[in-house]
Amino acid sequence: MDVSGNIAEATFYTEFGFDTVRDEFRKTFGDIEDRLTIIEQGIEEVNIDAIKTNVQRLQDEVKTNTQKLEEQLSSIEREVKEVDTETIETDIQKLEVSLGSFSEAFRSRLDDLERNVNTQISGITNLLWTAIALAVISIVISVSAVIVLLRRLR
């Protein structure tokens, strides 16, 4: 019997002691650490720098190819004076078709990269929300365990 008149049974301390609470806390935090490690590994696999490098490489390719096409167009314009107009118009049409095909392919590649980046950002966001949810759940469980323990100790 304690000072307030409450009777505490000895079996409580042997069946549900401080070691049990400590072990439960360790287990809960161990589970959280394992899940956070998995989330961190998922985040590390996303390589935003590689995506940026690919986008930069594509932009450089476009710039280079655009310069080449402009040079070809300039060359054709110079030759217009020497060659008949009909041949030049045919060559210009061919270049326009090539430029159109190149632009479509480039737009398609950029769209693919943008979708890939958006998908990876969405995945990272989901992983972060999962980590936050797990942390909140862990805190709620920990606080609940402490409240139960304190109630039993009274």
C-alpha positions as CSV (number, residue, x, y, z in Angstrom):
1,M,0.0,0.0,0.0
2,D,1.4,3.4,-0.9
3,V,0.9,6.8,0.8
4,S,-2.4,7.6,-1.0
5,G,-3.9,4.2,0.1
6,N,-3.6,2.5,-3.3
7,I,-2.6,-1.1,-3.3
8,A,-0.2,-2.1,-6.1
9,E,0.2,-5.7,-6.8
10,A,3.7,-7.1,-7.2
11,T,2.6,-9.1,-10.3
12,F,2.2,-5.9,-12.2
13,Y,5.9,-5.1,-11.9
14,T,6.9,-8.6,-12.8
15,E,4.5,-9.0,-15.7
16,F,4.7,-5.5,-17.2
17,G,7.9,-4.0,-15.9
18,F,10.1,-1.1,-17.1
19,D,12.2,-3.5,-19.2
20,T,9.0,-4.3,-21.2
21,V,8.3,-0.7,-21.9
22,R,12.0,-0.1,-22.8
23,D,11.9,-3.1,-25.2
24,E,8.7,-1.8,-26.8
25,F,10.1,1.6,-27.3
26,R,13.3,0.1,-28.9
27,K,11.3,-2.1,-31.1
28,T,9.0,0.8,-32.3
29,F,12.0,3.1,-33.0
30,G,13.9,0.2,-34.7
31,D,10.9,-0.3,-37.0
32,I,10.8,3.4,-37.8
33,E,14.5,3.5,-38.5
34,D,14.2,0.5,-40.8
35,R,11.4,2.2,-42.7
36,L,13.2,5.5,-42.9
37,T,16.3,3.6,-44.3
38,I,14.1,2.1,-47.0
39,I,12.7,5.6,-47.9
40,E,16.2,7.1,-47.9
41,Q,17.4,4.4,-50.3
42,G,14.4,5.2,-52.6
43,I,15.2,8.9,-52.6
44,E,18.9,8.2,-53.3
45,E,18.0,6.1,-56.4
46,V,16.3,9.2,-57.9
47,N,19.0,10.9,-59.9
48,I,17.8,14.5,-60.6
49,D,21.3,15.5,-61.7
50,A,21.3,12.8,-64.4
51,I,18.0,14.1,-65.7
52,K,19.3,17.7,-65.7
53,T,22.4,16.5,-67.5
54,N,20.2,14.8,-70.2
55,V,18.0,17.9,-70.6
56,Q,21.2,20.0,-71.0
57,R,22.6,17.6,-73.5
58,L,19.4,17.7,-75.5
59,Q,19.4,21.4,-75.4
60,D,23.0,21.5,-76.6
61,E,22.1,19.0,-79.4
62,V,19.2,21.3,-80.5
63,K,21.4,24.3,-80.5
64,T,24.1,22.5,-82.5
65,N,21.6,21.1,-85.0
66,T,19.8,24.4,-85.3
67,Q,23.1,26.1,-86.1
68,K,23.9,23.4,-88.7
69,L,20.5,23.9,-90.3
70,E,20.9,27.7,-90.3
71,E,24.3,27.2,-91.9
72,Q,22.8,24.9,-94.6
73,L,20.0,27.4,-95.2
74,S,22.5,30.2,-95.6
75,S,24.5,28.1,-98.0
76,I,21.4,27.4,-100.0
77,E,20.5,31.0,-100.1
78,R,23.9,31.8,-101.5
79,E,23.5,29.1,-104.1
80,V,20.1,30.5,-105.2
81,K,21.7,33.1,-107.3
82,E,23.7,30.3,-109.1
83,V,21.1,27.6,-109.4
84,D,17.6,27.7,-110.8
85,T,14.9,28.6,-108.4
86,E,13.0,25.3,-108.7
87,T,15.9,23.2,-107.5
88,I,16.4,25.5,-104.5
89,E,12.7,25.4,-103.6
90,T,12.9,21.6,-103.5
91,D,16.0,21.7,-101.3
92,I,14.3,24.1,-98.9
93,Q,11.2,22.0,-98.7
94,K,13.4,19.0,-97.9
95,L,15.2,21.0,-95.1
96,E,11.8,22.1,-93.7
97,V,10.6,18.5,-93.6
98,S,13.9,17.5,-91.9
99,L,13.6,20.4,-89.4
100,G,9.9,19.5,-88.7
101,S,10.9,15.8,-88.0
102,F,13.7,16.9,-85.8
103,S,11.5,19.3,-83.9
104,E,8.8,16.6,-83.4
105,A,11.4,14.1,-82.1
106,F,13.0,16.7,-79.8
107,R,9.6,17.7,-78.4
108,S,8.8,14.1,-77.8
109,R,12.1,13.5,-76.0
110,L,11.5,16.6,-73.9
111,D,8.0,15.5,-73.1
112,D,9.3,12.1,-72.0
113,L,11.9,13.7,-69.8
114,E,9.3,16.0,-68.2
115,R,7.0,13.0,-67.5
116,N,9.9,11.1,-66.0
117,V,10.9,14.1,-63.7
118,N,7.2,14.6,-62.7
119,T,6.9,10.9,-61.9
120,Q,10.1,10.9,-59.8
121,I,9.0,14.0,-58.0
122,S,5.6,12.4,-57.2
123,G,7.4,9.3,-55.9
124,I,9.6,11.4,-53.7
125,T,6.6,13.3,-52.4
126,N,4.8,10.1,-51.6
127,L,7.9,8.7,-49.8
128,L,8.2,11.9,-47.7
129,W,4.5,11.8,-46.8
130,T,4.9,8.1,-45.8
131,A,7.8,9.0,-43.6
132,I,5.9,11.8,-42.0
133,A,2.9,9.5,-41.4
134,L,5.1,6.8,-39.9
135,A,6.7,9.4,-37.6
136,V,3.3,10.7,-36.5
137,I,2.0,7.1,-35.9
138,S,5.2,6.3,-33.9
139,I,4.7,9.4,-31.7
140,V,1.0,8.6,-31.1
141,I,2.0,5.0,-30.2
142,S,4.7,6.2,-27.9
143,V,2.6,8.8,-26.2
144,S,-0.2,6.2,-25.8
145,A,2.2,3.7,-24.3
146,V,3.5,6.3,-21.8
147,I,-0.1,7.2,-20.9
148,V,-1.0,3.6,-20.3
149,L,2.1,3.1,-18.3
150,L,1.4,6.1,-16.1
151,R,-2.1,5.1,-15.5
152,R,-1.0,1.7,-14.4
153,L,1.6,3.2,-12.1
154,R,-1.0,5.3,-10.3
